[in-house]
Amino acid sequence: MFRPKLPDVPTLPTTPVVPQQRQTPVPSSGQSLTPYVGAVAAVVVVGFVLTALLAAVAISAVSVAIAAVVLRSLFNGANRR
């Protein structure tokens, strides 16, 4: 008499229902990326060449600075004697 009554639980179907999804293929524009390969390769090569030139300039600047410091110290040492 004093027991609570629980609501009826609906039973779930035993077979899972999986919705079928159909993906439509993306239409291609008719152009391939082949013409751009040459341009990309040219940009990469130019980038490598410019990087090598920048590195050569930096190394030359460092070597000139070291030579200037050595020569300055030699001339200052000769004037003191």
Backbone atoms as SQL, in Angstrom:
CREATE TABLE atoms (id INTEGER PRIMARY KEY, chain TEXT, resi INTEGER, resn TEXT, atom TEXT, x REAL, y REAL, z REAL);
INSERT INTO atoms VALUES
  (1, 'A', 1, 'MET', 'N', 0.810, -1.186, 0.000),
  (2, 'A', 1, 'MET', 'CA', 0.000, 0.000, 0.000),
  (3, 'A', 1, 'MET', 'C', 0.857, 1.254, 0.000),
  (4, 'A', 2, 'PHE', 'N', 1.945, 1.268, 0.764),
  (5, 'A', 2, 'PHE', 'CA', 2.772, 2.463, 0.828),
  (6, 'A', 2, 'PHE', 'C', 3.998, 2.385, -0.077),
  (7, 'A', 3, 'ARG', 'N', 4.028, 1.438, -0.951),
  (8, 'A', 3, 'ARG', 'CA', 5.154, 1.324, -1.867),
  (9, 'A', 3, 'ARG', 'C', 4.934, 2.270, -3.047),
  (10, 'A', 4, 'PRO', 'N', 6.053, 2.979, -3.462),
  (11, 'A', 4, 'PRO', 'CA', 5.882, 3.880, -4.606),
  (12, 'A', 4, 'PRO', 'C', 5.766, 3.088, -5.895),
  (13, 'A', 5, 'LYS', 'N', 5.024, 3.619, -6.780),
  (14, 'A', 5, 'LYS', 'CA', 4.861, 2.972, -8.074),
  (15, 'A', 5, 'LYS', 'C', 5.811, 3.645, -9.061),
  (16, 'A', 6, 'LEU', 'N', 6.655, 2.858, -9.686),
  (17, 'A', 6, 'LEU', 'CA', 7.589, 3.367, -10.679),
  (18, 'A', 6, 'LEU', 'C', 6.901, 3.417, -12.033),
  (19, 'A', 7, 'PRO', 'N', 7.267, 4.423, -12.827),
  (20, 'A', 7, 'PRO', 'CA', 6.647, 4.475, -14.158),
  (21, 'A', 7, 'PRO', 'C', 7.172, 3.349, -15.033),
  (22, 'A', 8, 'ASP', 'N', 6.377, 2.996, -15.987),
  (23, 'A', 8, 'ASP', 'CA', 6.788, 1.945, -16.907),
  (24, 'A', 8, 'ASP', 'C', 7.912, 2.459, -17.804),
  (25, 'A', 9, 'VAL', 'N', 8.960, 1.651, -17.921),
  (26, 'A', 9, 'VAL', 'CA', 10.103, 2.002, -18.763),
  (27, 'A', 9, 'VAL', 'C', 9.847, 1.432, -20.150),
  (28, 'A', 10, 'PRO', 'N', 9.911, 2.301, -21.172),
  (29, 'A', 10, 'PRO', 'CA', 9.678, 1.762, -22.519),
  (30, 'A', 10, 'PRO', 'C', 10.869, 0.892, -22.931),
  (31, 'A', 11, 'THR', 'N', 10.587, -0.168, -23.617),
  (32, 'A', 11, 'THR', 'CA', 11.648, -1.063, -24.053),
  (33, 'A', 11, 'THR', 'C', 12.238, -0.545, -25.355),
  (34, 'A', 12, 'LEU', 'N', 13.561, -0.615, -25.440),
  (35, 'A', 12, 'LEU', 'CA', 14.261, -0.156, -26.642),
  (36, 'A', 12, 'LEU', 'C', 14.273, -1.270, -27.671),
  (37, 'A', 13, 'PRO', 'N', 14.306, -0.912, -28.957),
  (38, 'A', 13, 'PRO', 'CA', 14.378, -1.959, -29.973),
  (39, 'A', 13, 'PRO', 'C', 15.712, -2.691, -29.869),
  (40, 'A', 14, 'THR', 'N', 15.690, -3.953, -30.160),
  (41, 'A', 14, 'THR', 'CA', 16.904, -4.759, -30.010),
  (42, 'A', 14, 'THR', 'C', 17.883, -4.563, -31.158),
  (43, 'A', 15, 'THR', 'N', 17.426, -4.188, -32.326),
  (44, 'A', 15, 'THR', 'CA', 18.332, -3.960, -33.460),
  (45, 'A', 15, 'THR', 'C', 18.609, -2.474, -33.571),
  (46, 'A', 16, 'PRO', 'N', 19.880, -2.102, -33.604),
  (47, 'A', 16, 'PRO', 'CA', 20.190, -0.677, -33.714),
  (48, 'A', 16, 'PRO', 'C', 19.832, -0.155, -35.103),
  (49, 'A', 17, 'VAL', 'N', 19.305, 1.041, -35.101),
  (50, 'A', 17, 'VAL', 'CA', 18.933, 1.686, -36.357),
  (51, 'A', 17, 'VAL', 'C', 20.067, 2.633, -36.737),
  (52, 'A', 18, 'VAL', 'N', 20.738, 2.358, -37.848),
  (53, 'A', 18, 'VAL', 'CA', 21.845, 3.186, -38.324),
  (54, 'A', 18, 'VAL', 'C', 21.371, 3.928, -39.560),
  (55, 'A', 19, 'PRO', 'N', 21.358, 5.252, -39.493),
  (56, 'A', 19, 'PRO', 'CA', 20.938, 5.996, -40.687),
  (57, 'A', 19, 'PRO', 'C', 22.012, 5.900, -41.774),
  (58, 'A', 20, 'GLN', 'N', 21.593, 5.702, -42.969),
  (59, 'A', 20, 'GLN', 'CA', 22.535, 5.610, -44.077),
  (60, 'A', 20, 'GLN', 'C', 22.839, 7.004, -44.598),
  (61, 'A', 21, 'GLN', 'N', 24.133, 7.279, -44.674),
  (62, 'A', 21, 'GLN', 'CA', 24.559, 8.576, -45.176),
  (63, 'A', 21, 'GLN', 'C', 25.209, 8.367, -46.528),
  (64, 'A', 22, 'ARG', 'N', 24.764, 9.111, -47.456),
  (65, 'A', 22, 'ARG', 'CA', 25.339, 9.035, -48.797),
  (66, 'A', 22, 'ARG', 'C', 26.080, 10.332, -49.071),
  (67, 'A', 23, 'GLN', 'N', 27.342, 10.175, -49.408),
  (68, 'A', 23, 'GLN', 'CA', 28.140, 11.348, -49.728),
  (69, 'A', 23, 'GLN', 'C', 28.209, 11.490, -51.238),
  (70, 'A', 24, 'THR', 'N', 27.866, 12.655, -51.668),
  (71, 'A', 24, 'THR', 'CA', 27.942, 12.907, -53.099),
  (72, 'A', 24, 'THR', 'C', 29.372, 13.291, -53.438),
  (73, 'A', 25, 'PRO', 'N', 29.906, 12.795, -54.531),
  (74, 'A', 25, 'PRO', 'CA', 31.281, 13.150, -54.895),
  (75, 'A', 25, 'PRO', 'C', 31.385, 14.622, -55.260),
  (76, 'A', 26, 'VAL', 'N', 32.508, 15.204, -54.880),
  (77, 'A', 26, 'VAL', 'CA', 32.746, 16.614, -55.177),
  (78, 'A', 26, 'VAL', 'C', 33.131, 16.724, -56.643),
  (79, 'A', 27, 'PRO', 'N', 32.428, 17.530, -57.384),
  (80, 'A', 27, 'PRO', 'CA', 32.790, 17.661, -58.800),
  (81, 'A', 27, 'PRO', 'C', 34.116, 18.399, -58.941),
  (82, 'A', 28, 'SER', 'N', 34.971, 17.885, -59.789),
  (83, 'A', 28, 'SER', 'CA', 36.265, 18.538, -60.004),
  (84, 'A', 28, 'SER', 'C', 36.092, 19.681, -60.989),
  (85, 'A', 29, 'SER', 'N', 36.997, 20.629, -60.884),
  (86, 'A', 29, 'SER', 'CA', 36.895, 21.802, -61.748),
  (87, 'A', 29, 'SER', 'C', 37.442, 21.519, -63.148),
  (88, 'A', 30, 'GLY', 'N', 38.034, 20.363, -63.343),
  (89, 'A', 30, 'GLY', 'CA', 38.548, 20.014, -64.657),
  (90, 'A', 30, 'GLY', 'C', 39.995, 20.396, -64.858),
  (91, 'A', 31, 'GLN', 'N', 40.593, 21.100, -63.887),
  (92, 'A', 31, 'GLN', 'CA', 41.989, 21.501, -63.999),
  (93, 'A', 31, 'GLN', 'C', 42.787, 20.763, -62.931),
  (94, 'A', 32, 'SER', 'N', 43.938, 20.310, -63.307),
  (95, 'A', 32, 'SER', 'CA', 44.804, 19.646, -62.335),
  (96, 'A', 32, 'SER', 'C', 45.808, 20.655, -61.793),
  (97, 'A', 33, 'LEU', 'N', 46.552, 20.236, -60.800),
  (98, 'A', 33, 'LEU', 'CA', 47.547, 21.113, -60.193),
  (99, 'A', 33, 'LEU', 'C', 48.906, 21.022, -60.884),
  (100, 'A', 34, 'THR', 'N', 48.969, 20.307, -61.973),
  (101, 'A', 34, 'THR', 'CA', 50.236, 20.100, -62.666),
  (102, 'A', 34, 'THR', 'C', 50.890, 21.402, -63.141),
  (103, 'A', 35, 'PRO', 'N', 50.163, 22.375, -63.664),
  (104, 'A', 35, 'PRO', 'CA', 50.844, 23.596, -64.120),
  (105, 'A', 35, 'PRO', 'C', 51.517, 24.374, -62.998),
  (106, 'A', 36, 'TYR', 'N', 51.068, 24.189, -61.768),
  (107, 'A', 36, 'TYR', 'CA', 51.621, 24.961, -60.664),
  (108, 'A', 36, 'TYR', 'C', 52.880, 24.335, -60.081),
  (109, 'A', 37, 'VAL', 'N', 53.200, 23.112, -60.461),
  (110, 'A', 37, 'VAL', 'CA', 54.373, 22.439, -59.905),
  (111, 'A', 37, 'VAL', 'C', 55.646, 23.177, -60.291),
  (112, 'A', 38, 'GLY', 'N', 55.734, 23.621, -61.508),
  (113, 'A', 38, 'GLY', 'CA', 56.913, 24.360, -61.962),
  (114, 'A', 38, 'GLY', 'C', 57.084, 25.673, -61.225),
  (115, 'A', 39, 'ALA', 'N', 55.995, 26.370, -60.998),
  (116, 'A', 39, 'ALA', 'CA', 56.067, 27.649, -60.282),
  (117, 'A', 39, 'ALA', 'C', 56.490, 27.437, -58.836),
  (118, 'A', 40, 'VAL', 'N', 55.959, 26.409, -58.210),
  (119, 'A', 40, 'VAL', 'CA', 56.331, 26.120, -56.820),
  (120, 'A', 40, 'VAL', 'C', 57.802, 25.729, -56.740),
  (121, 'A', 41, 'ALA', 'N', 58.264, 24.932, -57.686),
  (122, 'A', 41, 'ALA', 'CA', 59.678, 24.539, -57.700),
  (123, 'A', 41, 'ALA', 'C', 60.574, 25.754, -57.907),
  (124, 'A', 42, 'ALA', 'N', 60.159, 26.674, -58.774),
  (125, 'A', 42, 'ALA', 'CA', 60.953, 27.879, -59.011),
  (126, 'A', 42, 'ALA', 'C', 61.033, 28.737, -57.754),
  (127, 'A', 43, 'VAL', 'N', 59.933, 28.863, -57.033),
  (128, 'A', 43, 'VAL', 'CA', 59.933, 29.657, -55.802),
  (129, 'A', 43, 'VAL', 'C', 60.832, 29.019, -54.751),
  (130, 'A', 44, 'VAL', 'N', 60.799, 27.695, -54.653),
  (131, 'A', 44, 'VAL', 'CA', 61.652, 26.998, -53.680),
  (132, 'A', 44, 'VAL', 'C', 63.127, 27.174, -54.040),
  (133, 'A', 45, 'VAL', 'N', 63.465, 27.042, -55.314),
  (134, 'A', 45, 'VAL', 'CA', 64.864, 27.198, -55.738),
  (135, 'A', 45, 'VAL', 'C', 65.336, 28.619, -55.493),
  (136, 'A', 46, 'VAL', 'N', 64.516, 29.601, -55.816),
  (137, 'A', 46, 'VAL', 'CA', 64.896, 31.003, -55.581),
  (138, 'A', 46, 'VAL', 'C', 65.083, 31.246, -54.088),
  (139, 'A', 47, 'GLY', 'N', 64.239, 30.651, -53.273),
  (140, 'A', 47, 'GLY', 'CA', 64.384, 30.795, -51.822),
  (141, 'A', 47, 'GLY', 'C', 65.693, 30.214, -51.328),
  (142, 'A', 48, 'PHE', 'N', 66.070, 29.039, -51.837),
  (143, 'A', 48, 'PHE', 'CA', 67.342, 28.438, -51.447),
  (144, 'A', 48, 'PHE', 'C', 68.521, 29.301, -51.881),
  (145, 'A', 49, 'VAL', 'N', 68.459, 29.833, -53.092),
  (146, 'A', 49, 'VAL', 'CA', 69.558, 30.658, -53.604),
  (147, 'A', 49, 'VAL', 'C', 69.702, 31.936, -52.774),
  (148, 'A', 50, 'LEU', 'N', 68.573, 32.575, -52.460),
  (149, 'A', 50, 'LEU', 'CA', 68.643, 33.806, -51.668),
  (150, 'A', 50, 'LEU', 'C', 69.146, 33.523, -50.255),
  (151, 'A', 51, 'THR', 'N', 68.747, 32.413, -49.695),
  (152, 'A', 51, 'THR', 'CA', 69.237, 32.049, -48.361),
  (153, 'A', 51, 'THR', 'C', 70.739, 31.792, -48.384),
  (154, 'A', 52, 'ALA', 'N', 71.218, 31.123, -49.420),
  (155, 'A', 52, 'ALA', 'CA', 72.660, 30.870, -49.532),
  (156, 'A', 52, 'ALA', 'C', 73.430, 32.180, -49.703),
  (157, 'A', 53, 'LEU', 'N', 72.887, 33.100, -50.493),
  (158, 'A', 53, 'LEU', 'CA', 73.555, 34.387, -50.672),
  (159, 'A', 53, 'LEU', 'C', 73.583, 35.183, -49.369),
  (160, 'A', 54, 'LEU', 'N', 72.508, 35.151, -48.622),
  (161, 'A', 54, 'LEU', 'CA', 72.464, 35.856, -47.346),
  (162, 'A', 54, 'LEU', 'C', 73.470, 35.264, -46.363),
  (163, 'A', 55, 'ALA', 'N', 73.576, 33.945, -46.350),
  (164, 'A', 55, 'ALA', 'CA', 74.560, 33.301, -45.476),
  (165, 'A', 55, 'ALA', 'C', 75.981, 33.670, -45.898),
  (166, 'A', 56, 'ALA', 'N', 76.242, 33.736, -47.202),
  (167, 'A', 56, 'ALA', 'CA', 77.576, 34.112, -47.677),
  (168, 'A', 56, 'ALA', 'C', 77.915, 35.543, -47.280),
  (169, 'A', 57, 'VAL', 'N', 76.956, 36.442, -47.388),
  (170, 'A', 57, 'VAL', 'CA', 77.190, 37.837, -46.994),
  (171, 'A', 57, 'VAL', 'C', 77.453, 37.934, -45.499),
  (172, 'A', 58, 'ALA', 'N', 76.697, 37.172, -44.708),
  (173, 'A', 58, 'ALA', 'CA', 76.887, 37.214, -43.255),
  (174, 'A', 58, 'ALA', 'C', 78.266, 36.682, -42.865),
  (175, 'A', 59, 'ILE', 'N', 78.697, 35.595, -43.489),
  (176, 'A', 59, 'ILE', 'CA', 80.014, 35.028, -43.187),
  (177, 'A', 59, 'ILE', 'C', 81.118, 35.992, -43.610),
  (178, 'A', 60, 'SER', 'N', 80.943, 36.631, -44.767),
  (179, 'A', 60, 'SER', 'CA', 81.942, 37.611, -45.225),
  (180, 'A', 60, 'SER', 'C', 82.018, 38.792, -44.269),
  (181, 'A', 61, 'ALA', 'N', 80.872, 39.255, -43.783),
  (182, 'A', 61, 'ALA', 'CA', 80.868, 40.393, -42.858),
  (183, 'A', 61, 'ALA', 'C', 81.572, 40.042, -41.555),
  (184, 'A', 62, 'VAL', 'N', 81.354, 38.840, -41.062),
  (185, 'A', 62, 'VAL', 'CA', 82.014, 38.423, -39.821),
  (186, 'A', 62, 'VAL', 'C', 83.521, 38.320, -40.029),
  (187, 'A', 63, 'SER', 'N', 83.936, 37.772, -41.157),
  (188, 'A', 63, 'SER', 'CA', 85.373, 37.642, -41.395),
  (189, 'A', 63, 'SER', 'C', 86.035, 39.009, -41.575),
  (190, 'A', 64, 'VAL', 'N', 85.362, 39.942, -42.220),
  (191, 'A', 64, 'VAL', 'CA', 85.919, 41.301, -42.374),
  (192, 'A', 64, 'VAL', 'C', 86.006, 41.981, -41.015),
  (193, 'A', 65, 'ALA', 'N', 85.015, 41.789, -40.165),
  (194, 'A', 65, 'ALA', 'CA', 85.053, 42.396, -38.834),
  (195, 'A', 65, 'ALA', 'C', 86.197, 41.828, -38.012),
  (196, 'A', 66, 'ILE', 'N', 86.421, 40.539, -38.090),
  (197, 'A', 66, 'ILE', 'CA', 87.536, 39.928, -37.349),
  (198, 'A', 66, 'ILE', 'C', 88.871, 40.442, -37.873),
  (199, 'A', 67, 'ALA', 'N', 88.993, 40.555, -39.188),
  (200, 'A', 67, 'ALA', 'CA', 90.235, 41.079, -39.768),
  (201, 'A', 67, 'ALA', 'C', 90.462, 42.526, -39.342),
  (202, 'A', 68, 'ALA', 'N', 89.405, 43.322, -39.258),
  (203, 'A', 68, 'ALA', 'CA', 89.540, 44.716, -38.839),
  (204, 'A', 68, 'ALA', 'C', 90.007, 44.805, -37.390),
  (205, 'A', 69, 'VAL', 'N', 89.466, 43.956, -36.539),
  (206, 'A', 69, 'VAL', 'CA', 89.884, 43.969, -35.131),
  (207, 'A', 69, 'VAL', 'C', 91.352, 43.557, -35.006),
  (208, 'A', 70, 'VAL', 'N', 91.777, 42.562, -35.756),
  (209, 'A', 70, 'VAL', 'CA', 93.176, 42.115, -35.702),
  (210, 'A', 70, 'VAL', 'C', 94.101, 43.204, -36.209),
  (211, 'A', 71, 'LEU', 'N', 93.758, 43.812, -37.345),
  (212, 'A', 71, 'LEU', 'CA', 94.610, 44.888, -37.879),
  (213, 'A', 71, 'LEU', 'C', 94.674, 46.083, -36.938),
  (214, 'A', 72, 'ARG', 'N', 93.543, 46.426, -36.328),
  (215, 'A', 72, 'ARG', 'CA', 93.518, 47.561, -35.402),
  (216, 'A', 72, 'ARG', 'C', 94.428, 47.291, -34.202),
  (217, 'A', 73, 'SER', 'N', 94.359, 46.065, -33.705),
  (218, 'A', 73, 'SER', 'CA', 95.209, 45.744, -32.555),
  (219, 'A', 73, 'SER', 'C', 96.685, 45.726, -32.962),
  (220, 'A', 74, 'LEU', 'N', 96.988, 45.314, -34.184),
  (221, 'A', 74, 'LEU', 'CA', 98.381, 45.347, -34.638),
  (222, 'A', 74, 'LEU', 'C', 98.886, 46.772, -34.785),
  (223, 'A', 75, 'PHE', 'N', 98.091, 47.660, -35.358),
  (224, 'A', 75, 'PHE', 'CA', 98.522, 49.039, -35.533),
  (225, 'A', 75, 'PHE', 'C', 98.633, 49.767, -34.200),
  (226, 'A', 76, 'ASN', 'N', 97.703, 49.509, -33.269),
  (227, 'A', 76, 'ASN', 'CA', 97.795, 50.147, -31.966),
  (228, 'A', 76, 'ASN', 'C', 99.017, 49.635, -31.195),
  (229, 'A', 77, 'GLY', 'N', 99.361, 48.399, -31.369),
  (230, 'A', 77, 'GLY', 'CA', 100.531, 47.844, -30.696),
  (231, 'A', 77, 'GLY', 'C', 101.815, 48.420, -31.283),
  (232, 'A', 78, 'ALA', 'N', 101.850, 48.704, -32.590),
  (233, 'A', 78, 'ALA', 'CA', 103.052, 49.244, -33.228),
  (234, 'A', 78, 'ALA', 'C', 103.264, 50.703, -32.826),
  (235, 'A', 79, 'ASN', 'N', 102.196, 51.457, -32.597),
  (236, 'A', 79, 'ASN', 'CA', 102.315, 52.868, -32.215),
  (237, 'A', 79, 'ASN', 'C', 102.817, 53.023, -30.783),
  (238, 'A', 80, 'ARG', 'N', 102.568, 52.069, -29.926),
  (239, 'A', 80, 'ARG', 'CA', 102.981, 52.175, -28.524),
  (240, 'A', 80, 'ARG', 'C', 104.470, 51.858, -28.343),
  (241, 'A', 81, 'ARG', 'N', 105.059, 51.173, -29.282),
  (242, 'A', 81, 'ARG', 'CA', 106.459, 50.793, -29.122),
  (243, 'A', 81, 'ARG', 'C', 107.395, 51.885, -29.491);
